[in-house]
Amino acid sequence: MIGKSLLLTYLYLLIYIVLSSGVILYNKWVLSPKYFNFPFPITLTMIHMGFSGAVAFLLIRVFKVVSPVKMTIEIYATCVIPISAFFASSLWFGNTAYLHISVAFIQMLKALMPVATFFMAVLCGTDNLRCDVLLNLVLVSVGVVISSYGEIHFNVIGTLYQVTGIVAEALRLVLTQVLLQKKGLSLNPITIMYYIAPCSFVFLFIPWYILEKPEMQVSQIQFNFWIFFSNALSALALNFSIFLVIGRSGAVTARVAGVLKDWILIALSTVIFPESTITGLNIIGYAIALCGVVMYNYLKVKDVRASQLIAESVPDRVTKEWKLEKKSSDLYTPDIKDEGKAFVADQNMDEEAPLIPSLKLSHIGRSLLGSHTS
């Protein structure tokens, strides 16, 4: 049973790596003027949002796979709309970057995600400014700067688009943690798509109408239904694979899989897209940035385990005080050794514990993959 469970976990990780890499390479191929030549990133993002929203509507309202969350006007206005706006912005800017810079360089720039997320969390008051974390993030930034300096086809516009998308994604992650958790909402991938995707579609409609609609009317556009349908289906499948990976293996394993996916993606992009040339300075800089990311993840895991130890110490202390009180009263004392152990076991929640049995996926766990899914 252990071997079968472990094999299933590795299968989910493999599916996530394949889908994540495939979606990124697919988007690059569709948007690039050198290949499919559909240089309209807002339109492509709207197709993804419309398709995801339609599938979520069918699953919730028609097939009733899951129940919708009770959503008030206040929660929708203060949570769903701003999160949808930043989500749409991150996808828009991220997809636009494919028009200007290579997939390999985009993955190197995505190493800045922990830096952006940490500083946004500090500004929003959900995290504290710490010297050890700050030093690791400085190391990440230095590595990204070295990678950028070694980029042969460096493009300022594409870099600015990607960095802006990273900042928007960081804001989305922090807002998700602050707003949704504050309201006590528990959303799964289907309900997230049900509420966020339509709102993101509406948000993207305004820039699409101003920027891309006039250009689409005068240009020769090749629209292949199966290309866009399979592209949107791949993006939808990636969302579900993220849920399965975190639910099956935990956040730490998902992050490690994300780092492995980045290296695979960088290597694949140089083969599929010959213009994605990698220099030695690129590799050195990205390796430095990854060292900072790994240390940052280690500190975060260490903080989680420290909080777990504090939680574990509470039932132990209560049990000891209860025993002392019973001894002092000379009353009959039942054997609560096994009961105490069971209570401690319930509190001993490892960060790697699977979340599928409870059918819940925390927003913090999903945010740990934010830098690897787009």
Phi, psi and omega in degrees: 000320179296316180297320180293319179295318179295321179296321179294322177298313178297326178295317177297319178297319179295318178298317179298314181297317181294314182293317181297313178296319181296318180296317180296313179293323179295314178300317178299317182295319181291317186279331187294132176296341181279347186236256181290333175064059171238077188279052181231082184295327180293318179298316179297319179294322178295322177299317178299313183294318179296318180294315180297318179296320180294317179296317179297321178298316180297317182293327184269313188271327184264302183273345176053047177293317175228163180266144177291154179275143178292114186241118177270166179298323180296314180295321180295319183286322185268340183245300189295314184296308180295322178295318178297322180297313180289326178296313178297320180296318181296320178291319181299306181293323179295317178291326179295329180298333179297338180285343190239330184230165185282161178298319181299315181291326177298318179295325177293320178293331181292348174296344178283353183304313177299326179297309181296317182296318181297313182291325176293322178295322178295317180296325180274356177082014179267354178216159180255147179283112183241144184293318183296317178293319181298320179296319177296320181288329173296320177299318177299314182297318178298317179298319179293322177297317178296318178299318180294321179295329181272359180286124182291314182260053181293132181230121184295316183296313179297321178296318179295320177299314183293316179296320177297320176297323178295317178297317178297319178294322177297319177297320178298316181296316181292318178296323177300316180293315185288310188279307184292318179291328177295325178277353178074029180271141176240108184247141172257173184304327182290314180290329175298313179295325183297321183264322187278317186300310179299321180293321177295322177300315180295319180297321181285341184297324183295305177297328177297316181296325183277317190264317190255329182300313179299322181289325179292331182287331184259348183259158177277109184251131174261114182250112178251114184303315185291329177296310183287327177294313179293326178294314179293323179295322178295318178296321178294317179297326178297319179300318180289325179294325177298317178298317181294319182294310181293320180292330184270322190243334182108169187289322183295312179299322179296321179293319177298318177297325178295319177295317177298319178298321180299316179295318178297318182294318178299317180293316181295322183296327178290335179276315184284320181244100184301336180287348179278070181279133179251132177259167177298325180291326173303311183295317180298313181297317180292324177297319177297315180298320180294325176300317177296321179295317180297316179295322178297315178298321179298317179296321180293318178295320179298319178296319180297316181291327176295319178293328177292321178297322178295318179296324180290328184290336183294307179295327177298316181293320179296319179297316180296317179295323180296318179296315180298320180295319180293322180294320183291338182267357179056031177264169178295129181249109177289158180280107182253017183301312181292323179295319178297318179297320180296322180294318178296320181297325178293329181277342185277073183267105178287148179298338180271002181296134180294146183257354185296321181305326179270355179056034177234145179227116184291152177292327178295318178298319178293325182294336179294344179257004184304328183276000186237007188246005182221000000 
